[in-house]
Amino acid sequence: MDALALIAAEPEKAALFFDVDGVLAPIVAHPEDARVPGPTRRVLERLGRRYALVACVTGRPSEVAREIVGVDGLTYVGEHGLELDPEAKDWAEQIHGFAVEVPWTEIEVKPLSVAFHYRNAPDPDAAREALEPVAASALDLGFRSRWGRMVLEVLPPVNASKGTAVRRLLETTGLRRALYAGDDTTDLDGFSALDGLEAAVRVAVVSPEGPAELGERADVIVGSPEVFRELLRQL
């Protein structure tokens, strides 16, 4: 029996981990407008009743992710796992102060980090080039910087990622079978967190903006959140 079939055969022994934007919710021009479509919510509600753990592991704050997904009873972990690390709070004020000094149009201020979006820039390549000094300055101040799909994130210098979040949830529940679905660079850590499990399925929702490595490391590749929803119907 392959890994996907093994996970689906005994859902009470398995965990499902999902990124939100670009996986459950289509990417939109303005992040605040993102929502998981009704048909996907209904599938998630069913999965939440069947599986031992269904978790949304996202760069959004968990409360924002909960609103976007719109499904109660799931586990939500926000800001790439930073919410599970108490040391992250010690850096929040400094990072927010740093963002205030950056002359950028689309700045998303989160409780523990900030994101500089450039999806709507007339010239995305030029916008990224303009953000390079911001990334360098963040590093000089002792923060972490990370590039994603049309976004630069500035984060606390703590060992937190989607991978650490997934591993913690697996250790807490004792589950040894899991599926992880993602669409961006940060989801590579989530993929790695499944190494060594009894059954592991890594799903890449690919796009021209996403990293090529995601597809290379995936067990299953789909082309959109809508196609991914059809895969979820099989679980």
N, C-alpha and C positions, 0 to 999 in steps of 0.2 A: 504494500500500500504506500503511495507517495505521501509526502509530508502534508500537502493540502487536504487530501482525503483523510489522513489520520487525524488532523485537527478537527475536521468537520464531523468525523465519526463519533468522537467523544468530547463534545464542547465543554462539558463540566471539568475537563482536565486541561483546558487551553485558554490562552489570552489573545486578544486582538488589540493591536496598537495602531492608531491612525494619526497622521498629521491632519490638520484641518484645511487650511488654504491650499488649493490646488489638488486636494485629494478627496475630501468630502464636499467642500464648497468650491465652486469655480472661481478662478482668479478674476477679480474685477478691477476697474481703474482706480477706485477709491476703497481702501481697506475697510472703512467703516460700513460700506454697503454690502459686504460679503454675508451670505446666508446659505446654509445647507438646504437644498431643495426638499420639498415635501416627500417625494418618493424615497429619497435617501434617508430622511428622518424615520420613516416607517420601517425601513430595513434595519436601521440601527436600534430601534425600539425592540424589534424581534430578537436581534443578536444579543442585546443587553439582558434579555430574559433567558437565553440559552447558554451563554458562555460564562465561565467562571470569572472572567475579567474582560471588560471592554473599556479601553482607555484612549482618550484623545491627548496626545503629547504634542504640544504646539509652541510656537514662538509667541503667540498671543498670551496675555494674562488669562488665567483660568476662568475668571468670571466673564470675560469677553468671549472666550471660546464657548462657554456654556450657553451664552445668548445666541451665538452664531449657529451652533449645532442644534440647539432647541430640544434636546432629549435629556430628561432626568434619569437618574439611576446609573449613568456612566461615570467613570473616573476621569477627572480633568487635571492635567499637569501643565502649567503654563511657563512661559519665558524660557523655553529650552531646558527645563529642569531646574532653573535657578530658584523656583519657588520651594524646592525641597532642600535648599542649602541655606541655613540661617546666616552664614557669613555674607551672603549677597546683599543683605539689607544695609550693611555697614558702608557700602559703596554707592548706594542709590543717590544720596544728596549730591555727591561730587559729580556723578555722571549727569544728573539733571542740570547742574550748574554749567557743566561743559557744553551741553546741548544749547543752552540759552545763548551762548556766545557764537554759535555757528549760524551764518546767514543762509538758511536753507528754507525752501518753501514748504515741503512736506516732511515734517518731523513728527514721528509718533513717540510720545513720551509714555513709557510703561512704568509700573511701580518700581522695577529693578533695573531697567535698561532703557535705551533709546534706539530708534530706527530712523534712518534717513532714506526715504523712498525716492526713487527717480523713474518709476514706471511711466509717469506722465510727462517726462521731460521731452522737449522737441527733438533733442539729440541725446539718446541714452549713453552713447559712448563718451560724448563730451561731458555729460553729467557725472559719469563714473570717474573720469579723469579729474573733475573738479573736486570730487570727494576723496581722492587719494590723500591729499594733505590732512584732511580731517581724520582719516584712519591712522595716519602716521602720528598726528598729535595725540590721539587717544592712547596709542601705545606708549608715547613719551611720558604720559601722565600716569602710567601704570594700569590702564584699563586693557581690556581685550577688544579687538575689532574683528568683525567677520562679515564676509560678503555673501549675499544670498541672491534670490531671484529679484533683480532690480532694487536691491536694498543693501545699505551698509548698516550693520548693527554695532553698537558700542555697549559692552557688557562688563560686569565686575570680573576681576581676575581670580575666579574661583573655579574649581574642577567640577563644573556642572554642564551637562549636555543632555540631549535626548537619550543618549546611550546610558548615562548614569541614572536617569529617571526610569528607563525601561528595566535596567538591572535591579534597581531597588524594588520596583513593583513585583518583579519575578521572584526575588528573594523573599519578599514579604508573604507572597501567596504560595510559594513553593511549586509553582507551575513550571512544567518542562516542555510545553508545546506552545508555540506562539507564531503569529503572523504580524508583520510590521509593514505598513504602507506609507510611502513618502514621495516627495517630488523635488526635494531641494538638497543642497549640500549638507545641511544640518541633519538630514535623515540618514546619512551614511553612518553616523554614530549609532542611530537606532538599529540599522542593519547589523552592525558589529555586535551589538548587545545580545543578539540571538545566537551567536556562535556557541557551540557546545550543547545546544538543547537537543532533546530527544527528537523533536520535529520543529523545523523552522522554515518559514516562507517569507521571503522578502519581496515586496511588490513595489515596483517603480512606476509612478504615473509620470510619463516622460513628456517633455515639451522642448521646443527650440531654446528656451531660456534656461532649462535645467542643466545640471552637470552631466556630462557623458558618463562619468564613473558610476552614477546611480544605476543606469541601465546595465552597465557591465557587471555590477555586483548583484543584480536582482535575479530572483528565481522566476518571477513573472513580470512581464512588462505590459502595461496598458497605456492607451493614448489620451485618456481624459477622465475626469471624475465620473462622467456618465457611464463609461465602459467599466470603470472600477465598481460602480454600483451593481452592475450585472454580475461581476465576480462575487460580490458580497451576497447576492441572492443564492449562491450555491452553498453557502456556509450554514 
